[in-house]
Amino acid sequence: MSTSTSSVTVVDATVTGVDATVTGVDATATETDQDATETVRLTNGLTCSLPADSPLAKLLRSQRTWAGPDAKARLKLLREAKSVAIVGASPNPARSSYFVGTYLQQSSDFTIYFVNPNATEILGQPAYPDLASLPEVPDIVDVFRKASDIPQVIDEVVAIGAPTVWVQLGIWNQEAAEYGESKGLNVVMDRCIKVEHARFHGGLHLLGFDTGQITARKTLR
């Protein structure tokens, strides 16, 4: 009678560009498992193929490997913009989109448009049912929609020819961000346009209000 033994390969893998070190991964896979691979992209731009159900692949999927524009690039987008459309704007004063809209009306030189098919007026201005109904193409489309809706919004942004989509703080969809960039858009994600505008202009208070104070800090250029 012959006996068979199974071997387990232990892999100590450190992935450059991702804040993760995986030690003791069981890399043994069946022939079927080995056929199921996926390609992951790292923050340094490199890609690698891994078994889709491996612990390392699952860990990498949980990491954010897309960064978007840096601070100077975001400042440039805000400085060059003349108009902002807020998609998902709400007439409810308790909603964050209402607060952001109020700030942009009062503390910026942007022309503001509100997009909400279920509202007729927001902050004293007409609300539009969709981006295609706006009287002009906005320079920035600021988005307050759930993460799964972002690809659809990106398609609408591309359709009207707007150059930048800005997805608000707390909303993350990396595939949508990469999709938007592939369509030639500037994509900012998981950042509040109100906070970014205020901090670049020296008006960010602890509670997020424009203090109206003149700052002696050097302006980012």
Buried (B, 14 or more C-beta within 10 A) or exposed (E): EEEEEEEEEEBEBEBEEBEEEBEEBEBEBEEEEEEEBBEBBBBEEEEBEBBBEBBBBEBBEEBBBBEBBEEEEBBEBBEEBEBBBBBBBBBEEEBBBBBBBBBBBEBBEBBBBBBBEEBEEBBEEEBBEEBEEBEEBBBBBBBBBEBEBBBEBBEBBBEBEBBBBBBBBEBBBBEBBBBBBEEEBBBBBBBBBBBBBBBBBBBBEEEEEBEEEEEEEEEEE
